[in-house]
Amino acid sequence: MTFSDPLLDSDYSVHGESPTDLDAFLSSYFRAAKGALSPNTERALRADLTIFTAWCRDHALAPLPAEATTVVVFINAMEQVKAPAT
């Protein structure tokens, strides 16, 4: 599946892409959005995306665009290892 990212003015296909391609896409996105969020929010978002994409890779699921069921299963899995406030 391919989607357009107006912020980057590019198309990106996530199914079948290598982890390096996804990492490069996310890095480009964060560079383009630099300064739009507070530094703490940027760090938290980067950490959350790192955890989510690693979990998706471990479960052979596409992280972007994520299916609703993927997000639900991820949240349920995280409640086993993270505090409720997290």
mmCIF file as gemmi writes it, N, C-alpha and C atoms, coordinates in Angstrom:
data_model
loop_
_atom_site.group_PDB
_atom_site.id
_atom_site.type_symbol
_atom_site.label_atom_id
_atom_site.label_alt_id
_atom_site.label_comp_id
_atom_site.label_asym_id
_atom_site.label_entity_id
_atom_site.label_seq_id
_atom_site.pdbx_PDB_ins_code
_atom_site.Cartn_x
_atom_site.Cartn_y
_atom_site.Cartn_z
_atom_site.occupancy
_atom_site.B_iso_or_equiv
_atom_site.pdbx_formal_charge
_atom_site.auth_seq_id
_atom_site.auth_asym_id
_atom_site.pdbx_PDB_model_num
ATOM 1 N N . MET Axp A 1 ? 0.843 -1.162 0 1 0 ? 1 A 1
ATOM 2 C CA . MET Axp A 1 ? 0 0 0 1 0 ? 1 A 1
ATOM 3 C C . MET Axp A 1 ? 0.899 1.239 0 1 0 ? 1 A 1
ATOM 4 N N . THR Axp A 2 ? 0.502 2.209 -0.768 1 0 ? 2 A 1
ATOM 5 C CA . THR Axp A 2 ? 1.253 3.449 -0.877 1 0 ? 2 A 1
ATOM 6 C C . THR Axp A 2 ? 0.381 4.596 -0.4 1 0 ? 2 A 1
ATOM 7 N N . PHE Axp A 3 ? 0.982 5.519 0.329 1 0 ? 3 A 1
ATOM 8 C CA . PHE Axp A 3 ? 0.26 6.712 0.711 1 0 ? 3 A 1
ATOM 9 C C . PHE Axp A 3 ? 1.138 7.913 0.46 1 0 ? 3 A 1
ATOM 10 N N . SER Axp A 4 ? 0.491 9.041 0.261 1 0 ? 4 A 1
ATOM 11 C CA . SER Axp A 4 ? 1.222 10.281 0.028 1 0 ? 4 A 1
ATOM 12 C C . SER Axp A 4 ? 1.365 11.028 1.342 1 0 ? 4 A 1
ATOM 13 N N . ASP Axp A 5 ? 2.51 11.605 1.531 1 0 ? 5 A 1
ATOM 14 C CA . ASP Axp A 5 ? 2.743 12.424 2.71 1 0 ? 5 A 1
ATOM 15 C C . ASP Axp A 5 ? 2.954 13.848 2.237 1 0 ? 5 A 1
ATOM 16 N N . PRO Axp A 6 ? 1.949 14.721 2.417 1 0 ? 6 A 1
ATOM 17 C CA . PRO Axp A 6 ? 2.087 16.097 1.921 1 0 ? 6 A 1
ATOM 18 C C . PRO Axp A 6 ? 3.217 16.854 2.617 1 0 ? 6 A 1
ATOM 19 N N . LEU Axp A 7 ? 3.542 16.485 3.85 1 0 ? 7 A 1
ATOM 20 C CA . LEU Axp A 7 ? 4.608 17.166 4.564 1 0 ? 7 A 1
ATOM 21 C C . LEU Axp A 7 ? 5.952 16.909 3.889 1 0 ? 7 A 1
ATOM 22 N N . LEU Axp A 8 ? 6.131 15.706 3.387 1 0 ? 8 A 1
ATOM 23 C CA . LEU Axp A 8 ? 7.387 15.35 2.731 1 0 ? 8 A 1
ATOM 24 C C . LEU Axp A 8 ? 7.297 15.455 1.221 1 0 ? 8 A 1
ATOM 25 N N . ASP Axp A 9 ? 6.076 15.665 0.707 1 0 ? 9 A 1
ATOM 26 C CA . ASP Axp A 9 ? 5.849 15.733 -0.726 1 0 ? 9 A 1
ATOM 27 C C . ASP Axp A 9 ? 6.397 14.48 -1.416 1 0 ? 9 A 1
ATOM 28 N N . SER Axp A 10 ? 6.03 13.322 -0.866 1 0 ? 10 A 1
ATOM 29 C CA . SER Axp A 10 ? 6.505 12.07 -1.45 1 0 ? 10 A 1
ATOM 30 C C . SER Axp A 10 ? 5.509 10.964 -1.173 1 0 ? 10 A 1
ATOM 31 N N . ASP Axp A 11 ? 5.665 9.881 -1.9 1 0 ? 11 A 1
ATOM 32 C CA . ASP Axp A 11 ? 4.874 8.678 -1.674 1 0 ? 11 A 1
ATOM 33 C C . ASP Axp A 11 ? 5.729 7.689 -0.921 1 0 ? 11 A 1
ATOM 34 N N . TYR Axp A 12 ? 5.065 6.841 -0.133 1 0 ? 12 A 1
ATOM 35 C CA . TYR Axp A 12 ? 5.803 5.849 0.623 1 0 ? 12 A 1
ATOM 36 C C . TYR Axp A 12 ? 4.996 4.572 0.685 1 0 ? 12 A 1
ATOM 37 N N . SER Axp A 13 ? 5.607 3.487 0.357 1 0 ? 13 A 1
ATOM 38 C CA . SER Axp A 13 ? 4.967 2.184 0.428 1 0 ? 13 A 1
ATOM 39 C C . SER Axp A 13 ? 5.509 1.447 1.638 1 0 ? 13 A 1
ATOM 40 N N . VAL Axp A 14 ? 4.632 0.963 2.512 1 0 ? 14 A 1
ATOM 41 C CA . VAL Axp A 14 ? 5.1 0.319 3.725 1 0 ? 14 A 1
ATOM 42 C C . VAL Axp A 14 ? 5.093 -1.19 3.647 1 0 ? 14 A 1
ATOM 43 N N . HIS Axp A 15 ? 4.239 -1.752 2.844 1 0 ? 15 A 1
ATOM 44 C CA . HIS Axp A 15 ? 4.192 -3.206 2.745 1 0 ? 15 A 1
ATOM 45 C C . HIS Axp A 15 ? 5.351 -3.676 1.885 1 0 ? 15 A 1
ATOM 46 N N . GLY Axp A 16 ? 6.158 -4.536 2.452 1 0 ? 16 A 1
ATOM 47 C CA . GLY Axp A 16 ? 7.3 -5.051 1.719 1 0 ? 16 A 1
ATOM 48 C C . GLY Axp A 16 ? 8.536 -4.186 1.821 1 0 ? 16 A 1
ATOM 49 N N . GLU Axp A 17 ? 8.448 -3.055 2.503 1 0 ? 17 A 1
ATOM 50 C CA . GLU Axp A 17 ? 9.618 -2.197 2.665 1 0 ? 17 A 1
ATOM 51 C C . GLU Axp A 17 ? 10.5 -2.745 3.773 1 0 ? 17 A 1
ATOM 52 N N . SER Axp A 18 ? 11.763 -2.475 3.677 1 0 ? 18 A 1
ATOM 53 C CA . SER Axp A 18 ? 12.692 -2.934 4.698 1 0 ? 18 A 1
ATOM 54 C C . SER Axp A 18 ? 12.612 -2.024 5.919 1 0 ? 18 A 1
ATOM 55 N N . PRO Axp A 19 ? 13.04 -2.533 7.085 1 0 ? 19 A 1
ATOM 56 C CA . PRO Axp A 19 ? 13.061 -1.682 8.278 1 0 ? 19 A 1
ATOM 57 C C . PRO Axp A 19 ? 13.873 -0.404 8.068 1 0 ? 19 A 1
ATOM 58 N N . THR Axp A 20 ? 14.931 -0.485 7.29 1 0 ? 20 A 1
ATOM 59 C CA . THR Axp A 20 ? 15.758 0.691 7.029 1 0 ? 20 A 1
ATOM 60 C C . THR Axp A 20 ? 14.957 1.747 6.28 1 0 ? 20 A 1
ATOM 61 N N . ASP Axp A 21 ? 14.136 1.325 5.305 1 0 ? 21 A 1
ATOM 62 C CA . ASP Axp A 21 ? 13.301 2.27 4.564 1 0 ? 21 A 1
ATOM 63 C C . ASP Axp A 21 ? 12.298 2.952 5.488 1 0 ? 21 A 1
ATOM 64 N N . LEU Axp A 22 ? 11.682 2.18 6.375 1 0 ? 22 A 1
ATOM 65 C CA . LEU Axp A 22 ? 10.728 2.753 7.311 1 0 ? 22 A 1
ATOM 66 C C . LEU Axp A 22 ? 11.437 3.716 8.257 1 0 ? 22 A 1
ATOM 67 N N . ASP Axp A 23 ? 12.596 3.331 8.755 1 0 ? 23 A 1
ATOM 68 C CA . ASP Axp A 23 ? 13.375 4.208 9.636 1 0 ? 23 A 1
ATOM 69 C C . ASP Axp A 23 ? 13.74 5.512 8.923 1 0 ? 23 A 1
ATOM 70 N N . ALA Axp A 24 ? 14.116 5.406 7.663 1 0 ? 24 A 1
ATOM 71 C CA . ALA Axp A 24 ? 14.47 6.598 6.89 1 0 ? 24 A 1
ATOM 72 C C . ALA Axp A 24 ? 13.245 7.49 6.711 1 0 ? 24 A 1
ATOM 73 N N . PHE Axp A 25 ? 12.095 6.885 6.434 1 0 ? 25 A 1
ATOM 74 C CA . PHE Axp A 25 ? 10.865 7.658 6.287 1 0 ? 25 A 1
ATOM 75 C C . PHE Axp A 25 ? 10.533 8.395 7.581 1 0 ? 25 A 1
ATOM 76 N N . LEU Axp A 26 ? 10.579 7.684 8.71 1 0 ? 26 A 1
ATOM 77 C CA . LEU Axp A 26 ? 10.255 8.309 9.986 1 0 ? 26 A 1
ATOM 78 C C . LEU Axp A 26 ? 11.253 9.408 10.341 1 0 ? 26 A 1
ATOM 79 N N . SER Axp A 27 ? 12.525 9.175 10.051 1 0 ? 27 A 1
ATOM 80 C CA . SER Axp A 27 ? 13.537 10.203 10.306 1 0 ? 27 A 1
ATOM 81 C C . SER Axp A 27 ? 13.262 11.449 9.474 1 0 ? 27 A 1
ATOM 82 N N . SER Axp A 28 ? 12.896 11.258 8.211 1 0 ? 28 A 1
ATOM 83 C CA . SER Axp A 28 ? 12.56 12.394 7.343 1 0 ? 28 A 1
ATOM 84 C C . SER Axp A 28 ? 11.348 13.143 7.88 1 0 ? 28 A 1
ATOM 85 N N . TYR Axp A 29 ? 10.384 12.406 8.354 1 0 ? 29 A 1
ATOM 86 C CA . TYR Axp A 29 ? 9.181 13.016 8.899 1 0 ? 29 A 1
ATOM 87 C C . TYR Axp A 29 ? 9.521 13.859 10.124 1 0 ? 29 A 1
ATOM 88 N N . PHE Axp A 30 ? 10.341 13.305 11.018 1 0 ? 30 A 1
ATOM 89 C CA . PHE Axp A 30 ? 10.716 14.054 12.22 1 0 ? 30 A 1
ATOM 90 C C . PHE Axp A 30 ? 11.536 15.292 11.877 1 0 ? 30 A 1
ATOM 91 N N . ARG Axp A 31 ? 12.414 15.189 10.878 1 0 ? 31 A 1
ATOM 92 C CA . ARG Axp A 31 ? 13.175 16.376 10.46 1 0 ? 31 A 1
ATOM 93 C C . ARG Axp A 31 ? 12.24 17.453 9.928 1 0 ? 31 A 1
ATOM 94 N N . ALA Axp A 32 ? 11.255 17.051 9.125 1 0 ? 32 A 1
ATOM 95 C CA . ALA Axp A 32 ? 10.321 18.014 8.534 1 0 ? 32 A 1
ATOM 96 C C . ALA Axp A 32 ? 9.438 18.659 9.603 1 0 ? 32 A 1
ATOM 97 N N . ALA Axp A 33 ? 9.13 17.92 10.663 1 0 ? 33 A 1
ATOM 98 C CA . ALA Axp A 33 ? 8.246 18.425 11.71 1 0 ? 33 A 1
ATOM 99 C C . ALA Axp A 33 ? 9.01 19.09 12.858 1 0 ? 33 A 1
ATOM 100 N N . LYS Axp A 34 ? 10.321 19.159 12.747 1 0 ? 34 A 1
ATOM 101 C CA . LYS Axp A 34 ? 11.16 19.704 13.821 1 0 ? 34 A 1
ATOM 102 C C . LYS Axp A 34 ? 10.671 21.084 14.242 1 0 ? 34 A 1
ATOM 103 N N . GLY Axp A 35 ? 10.509 21.252 15.542 1 0 ? 35 A 1
ATOM 104 C CA . GLY Axp A 35 ? 10.081 22.53 16.082 1 0 ? 35 A 1
ATOM 105 C C . GLY Axp A 35 ? 8.575 22.69 16.198 1 0 ? 35 A 1
ATOM 106 N N . ALA Axp A 36 ? 7.813 21.796 15.583 1 0 ? 36 A 1
ATOM 107 C CA . ALA Axp A 36 ? 6.36 21.895 15.658 1 0 ? 36 A 1
ATOM 108 C C . ALA Axp A 36 ? 5.844 21.423 17.01 1 0 ? 36 A 1
ATOM 109 N N . LEU Axp A 37 ? 6.636 20.603 17.68 1 0 ? 37 A 1
ATOM 110 C CA . LEU Axp A 37 ? 6.263 20.052 18.983 1 0 ? 37 A 1
ATOM 111 C C . LEU Axp A 37 ? 7.356 20.386 19.986 1 0 ? 37 A 1
ATOM 112 N N . SER Axp A 38 ? 7.018 20.288 21.251 1 0 ? 38 A 1
ATOM 113 C CA . SER Axp A 38 ? 8.037 20.526 22.27 1 0 ? 38 A 1
ATOM 114 C C . SER Axp A 38 ? 9.079 19.408 22.2 1 0 ? 38 A 1
ATOM 115 N N . PRO Axp A 39 ? 10.299 19.674 22.642 1 0 ? 39 A 1
ATOM 116 C CA . PRO Axp A 39 ? 11.339 18.638 22.627 1 0 ? 39 A 1
ATOM 117 C C . PRO Axp A 39 ? 10.931 17.376 23.384 1 0 ? 39 A 1
ATOM 118 N N . ASN Axp A 40 ? 10.241 17.523 24.511 1 0 ? 40 A 1
ATOM 119 C CA . ASN Axp A 40 ? 9.803 16.344 25.268 1 0 ? 40 A 1
ATOM 120 C C . ASN Axp A 40 ? 8.774 15.533 24.489 1 0 ? 40 A 1
ATOM 121 N N . THR Axp A 41 ? 7.872 16.224 23.812 1 0 ? 41 A 1
ATOM 122 C CA . THR Axp A 41 ? 6.864 15.53 23.004 1 0 ? 41 A 1
ATOM 123 C C . THR Axp A 41 ? 7.536 14.811 21.841 1 0 ? 41 A 1
ATOM 124 N N . GLU Axp A 42 ? 8.513 15.455 21.202 1 0 ? 42 A 1
ATOM 125 C CA . GLU Axp A 42 ? 9.24 14.81 20.102 1 0 ? 42 A 1
ATOM 126 C C . GLU Axp A 42 ? 9.949 13.547 20.598 1 0 ? 42 A 1
ATOM 127 N N . ARG Axp A 43 ? 10.599 13.627 21.758 1 0 ? 43 A 1
ATOM 128 C CA . ARG Axp A 43 ? 11.287 12.448 22.31 1 0 ? 43 A 1
ATOM 129 C C . ARG Axp A 43 ? 10.299 11.333 22.612 1 0 ? 43 A 1
ATOM 130 N N . ALA Axp A 44 ? 9.171 11.685 23.221 1 0 ? 44 A 1
ATOM 131 C CA . ALA Axp A 44 ? 8.168 10.683 23.561 1 0 ? 44 A 1
ATOM 132 C C . ALA Axp A 44 ? 7.583 10.037 22.308 1 0 ? 44 A 1
ATOM 133 N N . LEU Axp A 45 ? 7.297 10.843 21.301 1 0 ? 45 A 1
ATOM 134 C CA . LEU Axp A 45 ? 6.751 10.317 20.055 1 0 ? 45 A 1
ATOM 135 C C . LEU Axp A 45 ? 7.744 9.394 19.367 1 0 ? 45 A 1
ATOM 136 N N . ARG Axp A 46 ? 9.008 9.8 19.333 1 0 ? 46 A 1
ATOM 137 C CA . ARG Axp A 46 ? 10.046 8.965 18.723 1 0 ? 46 A 1
ATOM 138 C C . ARG Axp A 46 ? 10.174 7.639 19.474 1 0 ? 46 A 1
ATOM 139 N N . ALA Axp A 47 ? 10.162 7.69 20.804 1 0 ? 47 A 1
ATOM 140 C CA . ALA Axp A 47 ? 10.266 6.47 21.614 1 0 ? 47 A 1
ATOM 141 C C . ALA Axp A 47 ? 9.063 5.562 21.377 1 0 ? 47 A 1
ATOM 142 N N . ASP Axp A 48 ? 7.859 6.151 21.347 1 0 ? 48 A 1
ATOM 143 C CA . ASP Axp A 48 ? 6.652 5.361 21.108 1 0 ? 48 A 1
ATOM 144 C C . ASP Axp A 48 ? 6.674 4.705 19.729 1 0 ? 48 A 1
ATOM 145 N N . LEU Axp A 49 ? 7.082 5.456 18.708 1 0 ? 49 A 1
ATOM 146 C CA . LEU Axp A 49 ? 7.155 4.891 17.357 1 0 ? 49 A 1
ATOM 147 C C . LEU Axp A 49 ? 8.203 3.792 17.258 1 0 ? 49 A 1
ATOM 148 N N . THR Axp A 50 ? 9.302 3.94 17.969 1 0 ? 50 A 1
ATOM 149 C CA . THR Axp A 50 ? 10.34 2.911 17.976 1 0 ? 50 A 1
ATOM 150 C C . THR Axp A 50 ? 9.794 1.616 18.574 1 0 ? 50 A 1
ATOM 151 N N . ILE Axp A 51 ? 9.099 1.73 19.691 1 0 ? 51 A 1
ATOM 152 C CA . ILE Axp A 51 ? 8.512 0.55 20.344 1 0 ? 51 A 1
ATOM 153 C C . ILE Axp A 51 ? 7.467 -0.087 19.435 1 0 ? 51 A 1
ATOM 154 N N . PHE Axp A 52 ? 6.578 0.747 18.853 1 0 ? 52 A 1
ATOM 155 C CA . PHE Axp A 52 ? 5.51 0.223 18.002 1 0 ? 52 A 1
ATOM 156 C C . PHE Axp A 52 ? 6.057 -0.45 16.749 1 0 ? 52 A 1
ATOM 157 N N . THR Axp A 53 ? 6.988 0.188 16.072 1 0 ? 53 A 1
ATOM 158 C CA . THR Axp A 53 ? 7.517 -0.413 14.837 1 0 ? 53 A 1
ATOM 159 C C . THR Axp A 53 ? 8.294 -1.694 15.13 1 0 ? 53 A 1
ATOM 160 N N . ALA Axp A 54 ? 9.026 -1.736 16.232 1 0 ? 54 A 1
ATOM 161 C CA . ALA Axp A 54 ? 9.739 -2.971 16.6 1 0 ? 54 A 1
ATOM 162 C C . ALA Axp A 54 ? 8.742 -4.084 16.901 1 0 ? 54 A 1
ATOM 163 N N . TRP Axp A 55 ? 7.68 -3.754 17.617 1 0 ? 55 A 1
ATOM 164 C CA . TRP Axp A 55 ? 6.658 -4.746 17.936 1 0 ? 55 A 1
ATOM 165 C C . TRP Axp A 55 ? 5.998 -5.251 16.645 1 0 ? 55 A 1
ATOM 166 N N . CYS Axp A 56 ? 5.686 -4.333 15.733 1 0 ? 56 A 1
ATOM 167 C CA . CYS Axp A 56 ? 5.084 -4.735 14.454 1 0 ? 56 A 1
ATOM 168 C C . CYS Axp A 56 ? 6.011 -5.667 13.677 1 0 ? 56 A 1
ATOM 169 N N . ARG Axp A 57 ? 7.303 -5.35 13.645 1 0 ? 57 A 1
ATOM 170 C CA . ARG Axp A 57 ? 8.262 -6.212 12.946 1 0 ? 57 A 1
ATOM 171 C C . ARG Axp A 57 ? 8.297 -7.599 13.573 1 0 ? 57 A 1
ATOM 172 N N . ASP Axp A 58 ? 8.295 -7.654 14.903 1 0 ? 58 A 1
ATOM 173 C CA . ASP Axp A 58 ? 8.319 -8.943 15.603 1 0 ? 58 A 1
ATOM 174 C C . ASP Axp A 58 ? 7.077 -9.781 15.324 1 0 ? 58 A 1
ATOM 175 N N . HIS Axp A 59 ? 5.982 -9.128 14.972 1 0 ? 59 A 1
ATOM 176 C CA . HIS Axp A 59 ? 4.719 -9.814 14.727 1 0 ? 59 A 1
ATOM 177 C C . HIS Axp A 59 ? 4.327 -9.814 13.246 1 0 ? 59 A 1
ATOM 178 N N . ALA Axp A 60 ? 5.261 -9.431 12.39 1 0 ? 60 A 1
ATOM 179 C CA . ALA Axp A 60 ? 5.051 -9.428 10.93 1 0 ? 60 A 1
ATOM 180 C C . ALA Axp A 60 ? 3.818 -8.615 10.535 1 0 ? 60 A 1
ATOM 181 N N . LEU Axp A 61 ? 3.668 -7.439 11.137 1 0 ? 61 A 1
ATOM 182 C CA . LEU Axp A 61 ? 2.56 -6.543 10.835 1 0 ? 61 A 1
ATOM 183 C C . LEU Axp A 61 ? 3.109 -5.227 10.303 1 0 ? 61 A 1
ATOM 184 N N . ALA Axp A 62 ? 2.347 -4.593 9.434 1 0 ? 62 A 1
ATOM 185 C CA . ALA Axp A 62 ? 2.76 -3.312 8.863 1 0 ? 62 A 1
ATOM 186 C C . ALA Axp A 62 ? 2.502 -2.202 9.877 1 0 ? 62 A 1
ATOM 187 N N . PRO Axp A 63 ? 3.529 -1.428 10.225 1 0 ? 63 A 1
ATOM 188 C CA . PRO Axp A 63 ? 3.322 -0.346 11.186 1 0 ? 63 A 1
ATOM 189 C C . PRO Axp A 63 ? 2.642 0.885 10.593 1 0 ? 63 A 1
ATOM 190 N N . LEU Axp A 64 ? 2.829 1.131 9.305 1 0 ? 64 A 1
ATOM 191 C CA . LEU Axp A 64 ? 2.221 2.282 8.649 1 0 ? 64 A 1
ATOM 192 C C . LEU Axp A 64 ? 1.703 1.906 7.277 1 0 ? 64 A 1
ATOM 193 N N . PRO Axp A 65 ? 0.514 2.216 6.915 1 0 ? 65 A 1
ATOM 194 C CA . PRO Axp A 65 ? -0.532 2.641 7.816 1 0 ? 65 A 1
ATOM 195 C C . PRO Axp A 65 ? -0.989 1.445 8.647 1 0 ? 65 A 1
ATOM 196 N N . ALA Axp A 66 ? -1.141 1.626 9.924 1 0 ? 66 A 1
ATOM 197 C CA . ALA Axp A 66 ? -1.504 0.539 10.826 1 0 ? 66 A 1
ATOM 198 C C . ALA Axp A 66 ? -2.997 0.24 10.72 1 0 ? 66 A 1
ATOM 199 N N . GLU Axp A 67 ? -3.296 -1.029 10.684 1 0 ? 67 A 1
ATOM 200 C CA . GLU Axp A 67 ? -4.695 -1.454 10.75 1 0 ? 67 A 1
ATOM 201 C C . GLU Axp A 67 ? -5.2 -1.182 12.163 1 0 ? 67 A 1
ATOM 202 N N . ALA Axp A 68 ? -6.471 -0.913 12.305 1 0 ? 68 A 1
ATOM 203 C CA . ALA Axp A 68 ? -7.051 -0.674 13.631 1 0 ? 68 A 1
ATOM 204 C C . ALA Axp A 68 ? -6.825 -1.872 14.546 1 0 ? 68 A 1
ATOM 205 N N . THR Axp A 69 ? -6.952 -3.065 14 1 0 ? 69 A 1
ATOM 206 C CA . THR Axp A 69 ? -6.758 -4.255 14.829 1 0 ? 69 A 1
ATOM 207 C C . THR Axp A 69 ? -5.31 -4.374 15.3 1 0 ? 69 A 1
ATOM 208 N N . THR Axp A 70 ? -4.362 -3.928 14.473 1 0 ? 70 A 1
ATOM 209 C CA . THR Axp A 70 ? -2.953 -3.947 14.878 1 0 ? 70 A 1
ATOM 210 C C . THR Axp A 70 ? -2.742 -3.044 16.089 1 0 ? 70 A 1
ATOM 211 N N . VAL Axp A 71 ? -3.334 -1.868 16.063 1 0 ? 71 A 1
ATOM 212 C CA . VAL Axp A 71 ? -3.187 -0.926 17.167 1 0 ? 71 A 1
ATOM 213 C C . VAL Axp A 71 ? -3.824 -1.495 18.443 1 0 ? 71 A 1
ATOM 214 N N . VAL Axp A 72 ? -4.99 -2.102 18.317 1 0 ? 72 A 1
ATOM 215 C CA . VAL Axp A 72 ? -5.672 -2.682 19.481 1 0 ? 72 A 1
ATOM 216 C C . VAL Axp A 72 ? -4.842 -3.816 20.078 1 0 ? 72 A 1
ATOM 217 N N . VAL Axp A 73 ? -4.33 -4.702 19.239 1 0 ? 73 A 1
ATOM 218 C CA . VAL Axp A 73 ? -3.528 -5.813 19.738 1 0 ? 73 A 1
ATOM 219 C C . VAL Axp A 73 ? -2.242 -5.299 20.383 1 0 ? 73 A 1
ATOM 220 N N . PHE Axp A 74 ? -1.63 -4.265 19.791 1 0 ? 74 A 1
ATOM 221 C CA . PHE Axp A 74 ? -0.436 -3.657 20.37 1 0 ? 74 A 1
ATOM 222 C C . PHE Axp A 74 ? -0.735 -3.084 21.75 1 0 ? 74 A 1
ATOM 223 N N . ILE Axp A 75 ? -1.81 -2.333 21.875 1 0 ? 75 A 1
ATOM 224 C CA . ILE Axp A 75 ? -2.176 -1.745 23.169 1 0 ? 75 A 1
ATOM 225 C C . ILE Axp A 75 ? -2.414 -2.838 24.203 1 0 ? 75 A 1
ATOM 226 N N . ASN Axp A 76 ? -3.12 -3.884 23.805 1 0 ? 76 A 1
ATOM 227 C CA . ASN Axp A 76 ? -3.359 -4.997 24.727 1 0 ? 76 A 1
ATOM 228 C C . ASN Axp A 76 ? -2.059 -5.674 25.133 1 0 ? 76 A 1
ATOM 229 N N . ALA Axp A 77 ? -1.118 -5.801 24.209 1 0 ? 77 A 1
ATOM 230 C CA . ALA Axp A 77 ? 0.165 -6.408 24.53 1 0 ? 77 A 1
ATOM 231 C C . ALA Axp A 77 ? 0.966 -5.518 25.474 1 0 ? 77 A 1
ATOM 232 N N . MET Axp A 78 ? 0.889 -4.215 25.271 1 0 ? 78 A 1
ATOM 233 C CA . MET Axp A 78 ? 1.652 -3.299 26.118 1 0 ? 78 A 1
ATOM 234 C C . MET Axp A 78 ? 1.1 -3.226 27.539 1 0 ? 78 A 1
ATOM 235 N N . GLU Axp A 79 ? -0.204 -3.478 27.701 1 0 ? 79 A 1
ATOM 236 C CA . GLU Axp A 79 ? -0.746 -3.429 29.057 1 0 ? 79 A 1
ATOM 237 C C . GLU Axp A 79 ? -0.185 -4.536 29.932 1 0 ? 79 A 1
ATOM 238 N N . GLN Axp A 80 ? 0.416 -5.551 29.294 1 0 ? 80 A 1
ATOM 239 C CA . GLN Axp A 80 ? 1.048 -6.636 30.045 1 0 ? 80 A 1
ATOM 240 C C . GLN Axp A 80 ? 2.422 -6.237 30.58 1 0 ? 80 A 1
ATOM 241 N N . VAL Axp A 81 ? 3.045 -5.235 29.954 1 0 ? 81 A 1
ATOM 242 C CA . VAL Axp A 81 ? 4.423 -4.894 30.318 1 0 ? 81 A 1
ATOM 243 C C . VAL Axp A 81 ? 4.598 -3.436 30.743 1 0 ? 81 A 1
ATOM 244 N N . LYS Axp A 82 ? 3.589 -2.613 30.566 1 0 ? 82 A 1
ATOM 245 C CA . LYS Axp A 82 ? 3.698 -1.187 30.886 1 0 ? 82 A 1
ATOM 246 C C . LYS Axp A 82 ? 2.682 -0.812 31.964 1 0 ? 82 A 1
ATOM 247 N N . ALA Axp A 83 ? 2.978 0.244 32.695 1 0 ? 83 A 1
ATOM 248 C CA . ALA Axp A 83 ? 2.04 0.762 33.68 1 0 ? 83 A 1
ATOM 249 C C . ALA Axp A 83 ? 0.846 1.376 32.968 1 0 ? 83 A 1
ATOM 250 N N . PRO Axp A 84 ? -0.348 1.356 33.59 1 0 ? 84 A 1
ATOM 251 C CA . PRO Axp A 84 ? -1.538 1.913 32.928 1 0 ? 84 A 1
ATOM 252 C C . PRO Axp A 84 ? -1.366 3.353 32.458 1 0 ? 84 A 1
ATOM 253 N N . ALA Axp A 85 ? -0.653 4.171 33.196 1 0 ? 85 A 1
ATOM 254 C CA . ALA Axp A 85 ? -0.464 5.568 32.794 1 0 ? 85 A 1
ATOM 255 C C . ALA Axp A 85 ? 0.366 5.68 31.522 1 0 ? 85 A 1
ATOM 256 N N . THR Axp A 86 ? 1.188 4.689 31.237 1 0 ? 86 A 1
ATOM 257 C CA . THR Axp A 86 ? 2.029 4.707 30.055 1 0 ? 86 A 1
ATOM 258 C C . THR Axp A 86 ? 1.184 4.504 28.825 1 0 ? 86 A 1
